[in-house]
Amino acid sequence: MPGRYNPAVAVDVRVDGAGELPEYASDGAAGADLRARESVVLPPGGRAAVATGIHVEIPAGHVGLVWPRSGLAVRNGIDTLAGVIDSDYRGEVRVVLVNHGESEFRIEPGDRIGQLLVQRVERAGFSRSQALAVTSRGEGGFGSTGR
C-alpha cells in the first residue's frame, strides 16, 4: 500500500500458487496482513496451521513475528498462537489459529488471518550466576504487580 512511510527493512518474498504478498492495510499499520492460501474449517476448540503460500527472507538481525488480527478475535474468538520467523527460516509461513468461539469458523483463500511484524532483535549472552540482584518485586509472578 502506498503511503507516507518508506520501508526501513527490505524483505524478499517468494509467492507460491494462490499466495499473496503481505500488505499493510493503512499508513499507520504496524503489521502487514497475511492471507490464507487454503480453505480450512476450525471447529470450536480446534486449531490449525493455515498455509499462506509465502516464504520470506527476514534480514539478519531481525525477526518476523506473526500476530493476531484483532477483528477475528473480537468478532469470532479466533486467536493466533506463537509465530516466530527466524532470519534463517525459508519454509512456508503458516499461521496457527485456534477457535475459542462456540461455533465452527470457516477460512477461505484470500481471507486475512494474521499480521506480520518485522523487528530488530538483539541476541543475549547468558551466563550462570549464583545470585541475582535483589528487587522490590522479587519472585512475584503472574498478577503480582496488581490489576
C-alpha positions as CSV (number, residue, x, y, z in Angstrom):
1,M,0.0,0.0,0.0
2,P,1.5,3.3,-0.9
3,G,1.8,5.8,1.9
4,R,3.9,8.3,3.7
5,Y,6.2,5.6,5.3
6,N,9.2,4.3,3.5
7,P,10.2,0.8,4.3
8,A,13.1,0.6,6.8
9,V,13.7,-3.1,6.1
10,A,13.5,-4.9,2.8
11,V,12.0,-8.4,3.0
12,D,12.2,-10.7,0.0
13,V,9.1,-12.9,-0.5
14,R,8.6,-15.9,-2.7
15,V,5.0,-16.5,-3.5
16,D,3.6,-19.9,-4.3
17,G,0.4,-20.6,-6.2
18,A,-2.5,-18.6,-4.7
19,G,-0.3,-16.9,-2.1
20,E,-0.3,-13.1,-1.8
21,L,2.3,-10.6,-0.7
22,P,1.8,-9.3,2.8
23,E,0.2,-5.9,2.7
24,Y,-0.3,-3.0,5.1
25,A,-4.0,-2.1,5.5
26,S,-3.3,1.5,6.4
27,D,-0.5,4.1,6.6
28,G,-0.1,3.6,10.3
29,A,-0.4,-0.2,10.4
30,A,2.4,-1.9,12.4
31,G,1.8,-5.3,10.9
32,A,1.3,-6.4,7.3
33,D,-1.7,-8.7,6.7
34,L,-1.2,-12.3,5.9
35,R,-3.8,-14.1,3.8
36,A,-4.9,-17.8,3.7
37,R,-4.0,-19.8,0.7
38,E,-6.4,-22.7,1.5
39,S,-9.8,-23.4,2.9
40,V,-10.0,-24.5,6.5
41,V,-12.8,-25.2,8.9
42,L,-12.0,-24.7,12.5
43,P,-14.4,-26.4,14.9
44,P,-14.9,-24.9,18.4
45,G,-11.7,-25.6,20.4
46,G,-9.9,-26.6,17.2
47,R,-6.6,-25.3,15.8
48,A,-4.8,-25.4,12.5
49,A,-1.6,-24.2,10.9
50,V,-3.0,-22.4,7.9
51,A,-0.9,-22.0,4.8
52,T,-0.2,-18.6,3.4
53,G,1.6,-19.5,0.2
54,I,4.6,-17.3,1.0
55,H,8.2,-17.8,2.0
56,V,10.1,-14.8,3.5
57,E,13.7,-13.9,3.8
58,I,13.8,-11.9,7.0
59,P,17.1,-10.0,7.1
60,A,19.8,-11.0,9.6
61,G,19.4,-9.1,12.9
62,H,15.6,-9.1,12.5
63,V,12.7,-11.4,13.3
64,G,9.3,-11.9,11.8
65,L,6.5,-12.1,14.4
66,V,3.1,-13.4,13.5
67,W,0.3,-11.6,15.5
68,P,-3.4,-12.0,15.6
69,R,-5.9,-9.7,13.8
70,S,-8.0,-8.0,16.5
71,G,-11.2,-8.2,14.4
72,L,-11.0,-12.0,14.2
73,A,-10.5,-12.2,18.0
74,V,-13.3,-9.8,18.9
75,R,-15.9,-11.0,16.4
76,N,-15.2,-14.7,16.2
77,G,-13.0,-15.8,19.1
78,I,-10.2,-16.7,16.7
79,D,-6.7,-16.2,18.1
80,T,-3.2,-16.7,16.7
81,L,-0.7,-18.8,18.6
82,A,3.0,-18.1,18.8
83,G,4.7,-17.4,15.5
84,V,8.4,-16.6,15.3
85,I,10.1,-16.5,11.9
86,D,13.8,-16.6,12.3
87,S,16.1,-15.0,9.7
88,D,17.4,-18.3,8.6
89,Y,14.0,-20.0,8.1
90,R,12.9,-20.4,4.4
91,G,9.9,-22.7,4.7
92,E,6.3,-21.6,4.0
93,V,4.8,-19.2,6.5
94,R,1.9,-20.7,8.3
95,V,-0.4,-19.0,10.8
96,V,-1.5,-21.2,13.7
97,L,-5.1,-20.3,14.5
98,V,-7.2,-21.5,17.4
99,N,-11.0,-21.2,17.7
100,H,-12.1,-20.1,21.2
101,G,-15.6,-19.5,19.9
102,E,-18.7,-21.7,20.2
103,S,-19.3,-22.3,16.5
104,E,-17.2,-23.5,13.7
105,F,-15.2,-20.9,11.8
106,R,-14.6,-21.1,8.0
107,I,-11.4,-19.7,6.4
108,E,-11.3,-19.2,2.7
109,P,-8.4,-18.5,0.3
110,G,-7.6,-14.7,0.5
111,D,-9.0,-14.2,4.0
112,R,-6.8,-12.1,6.2
113,I,-5.7,-14.5,9.1
114,G,-2.8,-12.8,10.8
115,Q,-0.3,-10.0,10.5
116,L,3.5,-10.0,10.2
117,L,5.7,-7.6,12.1
118,V,9.4,-7.4,11.3
119,Q,11.5,-6.2,14.2
120,R,15.1,-5.8,15.1
121,V,16.5,-8.3,17.6
122,E,19.4,-8.4,19.9
123,R,20.9,-11.7,21.0
124,A,21.7,-12.0,24.6
125,G,24.7,-13.6,26.2
126,F,23.7,-16.0,29.0
127,S,25.9,-16.8,32.0
128,R,25.4,-18.8,35.1
129,S,25.1,-16.9,38.4
130,Q,24.7,-18.0,42.0
131,A,22.7,-14.9,42.9
132,L,20.7,-12.2,41.1
133,A,20.2,-8.6,42.1
134,V,17.5,-8.0,44.7
135,T,14.4,-6.1,43.5
136,S,11.2,-4.9,45.2
137,R,9.2,-7.4,43.2
138,G,11.4,-10.4,44.0
139,E,10.0,-13.7,42.8
140,G,6.4,-12.3,42.4
141,G,5.0,-13.9,39.3
142,F,1.7,-13.7,37.4
143,G,-0.5,-10.9,38.7
144,S,1.9,-9.9,41.4
145,T,2.1,-6.2,40.3
146,G,-1.7,-5.6,40.7
147,R,-4.7,-5.3,38.5
